[in-house]
């Protein structure tokens, strides 16, 4: 095991603040790698080298007995029964000896904790890298991805969906931070990840910040998507005071489903923001027709819309009438249900639909005509 100098210095600083005595950490070759006295870092400590070699406590009772040493005690520190360094406490041996075992165990515990955190960080990074490859259009071979998934214990056969999560008005959010903006933004993003993880399945889900305000969740199907998203939106709003937009893709059962799911989640988000901006959750299954229409070539789209110029370019055809027609179609051409959704009397709905017929010449009581105008409205909204 190799001791990281930066981490050891943090440990030394913490122990000194608790103990009030100078602490040194040496590697197994007797080189001081962390100390309360910065001038001693990088120098040779003969007693530490001896403690590491003999695996026993070495007491230094004079400043001249060992090369590069001051009075104090030096104890080998272990990881899995292997000596990987030495902890030294500076001071009169009779005074500091009582601290020896406690400090040794504390430092061992801190170093082991640091190593565990490091391994967990590497695991998270490996999972993120795998997830990015899964949602790429030109991903590596399926065999390569399967092998990498096994290395990070990612069970491919678990059914999941890809979700894209954006922070609403992210530009306004980051303007709250006046100083050290980038550091604060990164802390903010990590808080976001922690909140998502707190309601996710840590065994099967992957959560990471893709770029800027975009987060990706590869979510196992251990609860309904609606329930999960509701929990997420409410918790983020409660903890961070922000709103989210969430796009949800299809279910992934094979490796090559992940890019498809990510693409559908993106499309649902893009479409939903255009035609239903008041909503926060956009599930691809609710926008299958819109996804198809968005793929129509511009020339063909314009040719289709020419037949409906009267609706889109006549100032007398108010936005209200188009909204009424759209709701009417989505409610199965049921007048009563349309009135209930629009919070108006059924006669008001009939009046508006009749006005549309008078002004534009389309009988929307005819299901085919109604479908055509509905598609035209969607094409205009999609842009």
C-alpha positions, -999 to 999 in steps of 0.1 A, spaced: 0 0 0 14 34 -10 8 64 13 -4 95 -4 14 126 9 -15 150 6 -39 127 25 -13 121 52 -8 158 57 -45 162 62 -44 134 88 -14 150 106 -32 184 108 -63 168 122 -44 148 148 -23 178 159 -55 198 164 -68 171 187 -36 162 205 -17 195 206 16 176 199 37 176 167 31 145 146 51 130 118 42 103 93 70 85 76 70 59 48 86 25 53 119 39 41 120 64 69 113 95 48 90 121 65 60 126 42 38 147 65 46 167 96 35 196 117 69 211 110 70 217 72 108 220 72 111 183 82 91 170 52 113 150 28 141 145 53 153 111 66 142 97 99 164 69 110 143 57 139 112 54 116 132 32 92 142 10 121 106 9 134 94 -2 100 121 -29 96 117 -44 131 80 -39 134 83 -25 169 81 8 188 113 28 187 118 54 215 141 83 209 153 97 242 179 122 229 180 144 198 213 130 187 207 92 190 193 87 155 199 106 123 172 132 116 153 125 148 139 144 177 129 130 211 96 111 210 82 77 201 78 60 167 53 32 160 48 12 128 14 16 112 -3 -14 96 -28 -22 69 -38 -59 66 -9 -70 88 15 -51 65 37 -22 77 32 6 53 46 35 74 55 49 108 38 74 130 60 96 152 50 118 182 75 145 191 81 152 228 96 137 260 91 99 257 76 97 292 51 124 284 40 112 249 42 74 254 7 73 268 -7 87 235 12 62 213 -12 33 208 -43 56 206 -27 79 180 -14 49 161 -49 33 159 -64 67 150 -40 73 122 -44 37 108 -82 42 109 -80 76 91 -57 62 64 -79 32 59 -109 55 56 -91 76 31 -83 45 10 -119 33 11 -130 68 0 -105 67 -28 -116 32 -40 -152 44 -39 -143 75 -59 -126 53 -85 -156 30 -86 -179 59 -92 -157 73 -120 -156 38 -136 -194 36 -135 -197 71 -150 -173 62 -178 -193 30 -185 -226 49 -185 -212 75 -210 -201 47 -233 -236 31 -230 -254 62 -241 -230 71 -269 -243 67 -305 -211 50 -316 -204 29 -286 -177 3 -284 -185 -33 -293 -212 -50 -272 -185 -75 -261 -163 -47 -248 -191 -31 -229 -203 -63 -214 -168 -70 -201 -164 -35 -187 -198 -38 -170 -187 -70 -153 -156 -53 -140 -177 -26 -122 -204 -50 -111 -230 -34 -134 -257 -61 -139 -268 -56 -175 -298 -79 -173 -315 -55 -147 -343 -36 -165 -335 2 -164 -344 34 -181 -323 64 -190 -335 98 -175 -321 132 -184 -325 158 -157 -320 195 -162 -320 223 -136 -345 250 -146 -329 285 -150 -294 272 -142 -279 306 -152 -299 323 -125 -289 297 -99 -252 301 -104 -254 339 -102 -262 334 -65 -225 326 -59 -205 358 -58 -170 345 -49 -153 312 -58 -181 306 -83 -167 275 -99 -160 258 -66 -195 267 -54 -211 254 -86 -192 221 -83 -204 218 -46 -239 226 -58 -238 198 -84 -224 173 -59 -253 182 -35 -276 175 -64 -260 141 -70 -262 133 -33 -299 141 -32 -306 119 -63 -285 91 -48 -305 93 -15 -337 81 -33 -320 58 -58 -310 22 -57 -273 24 -50 -268 -12 -63 -283 -9 -97 -286 29 -105 -259 52 -119 -261 90 -113 -237 116 -127 -234 152 -139 -230 149 -177 -224 186 -184 -234 221 -171 -270 216 -157 -276 182 -173 -276 151 -151 -281 115 -162 -298 89 -142 -297 53 -153 -326 41 -132 -336 5 -123 -373 -2 -124 -377 -9 -87 -405 17 -84 -428 35 -108 -411 62 -128 -439 87 -118 -434 79 -81 -396 82 -83 -397 115 -103 -422 130 -78 -399 122 -49 -370 136 -68 -387 169 -78 -401 174 -42 -368 166 -25 -347 188 -47 -371 217 -44 -371 212 -6 -333 210 -2 -321 233 -30 -351 254 -38 -350 247 -75 -372 231 -102 -362 203 -125 -372 192 -160 -370 154 -164 -370 134 -197 -376 97 -195 -366 72 -222 -377 36 -230 -369 5 -209 -334 -10 -214 -331 -47 -214 -300 -51 -235 -268 -31 -238 -278 -16 -271 -310 -2 -257 -292 25 -236 -285 48 -265 -320 45 -278 -334 53 -243 -311 83 -239 -322 96 -274 -359 92 -266 -354 109 -232 -337 139 -250 -365 140 -276 -392 139 -249 -375 167 -230 -371 189 -262 -407 183 -274 -423 186 -240 -407 220 -233 -421 233 -266 -457 221 -263 -462 216 -226 -437 240 -209 -458 240 -177 -450 204 -170 -418 191 -153 -419 154 -164 -417 143 -200 -420 106 -207 -412 95 -242 -443 72 -242 -465 104 -240 -448 119 -270 -447 91 -296 -467 110 -322 -447 142 -316 -414 123 -319 -426 110 -353 -437 144 -365 -404 160 -354 -386 137 -379 -407 150 -409 -386 168 -435 -390 205 -435 -402 206 -471 -429 179 -465 -440 196 -433 -445 230 -451 -465 213 -479 -488 197 -453 -492 230 -434 -502 250 -465 -537 235 -463 -541 251 -429 -530 286 -435 -564 299 -425 -559 285 -390 -524 298 -384 -524 331 -402 -559 344 -397 -559 368 -367 -595 360 -360 -586 324 -351 -575 331 -316 -550 310 -297 -579 300 -274 -596 283 -303 -566 262 -312 -561 253 -276 -597 242 -274 -594 221 -305 -562 204 -292 -578 196 -259 -609 183 -276 -589 159 -297 -568 147 -267 -600 141 -248 -612 117 -274 -635 143 -290 -656 142 -259 -673 176 -253 -680 171 -216 -645 160 -208 -630 189 -228 -652 213 -209 -640 198 -176 -603 201 -186 -607 237 -198 -629 247 -168 -657 260 -190 -693 251 -198 -698 225 -226 -718 251 -246 -686 273 -246 -667 244 -261 -694 239 -288 -694 276 -295 -656 277 -301 -656 246 -323 -684 260 -344 -665 293 -348 -635 273 -360 -657 257 -386 -673 290 -397 -639 309 -400 -617 281 -414 -641 258 -431 -631 227 -412 -658 205 -396 -639 193 -364 -668 171 -355 -654 148 -382 -627 127 -366 -604 127 -397 -606 165 -400 -600 169 -363 -569 146 -365 -555 166 -394 -558 199 -377 -544 184 -345 -513 172 -364 -510 207 -380 -511 224 -346 -484 200 -333 -462 206 -363 -464 244 -357 -456 240 -320 -426 218 -327 -413 245 -350 
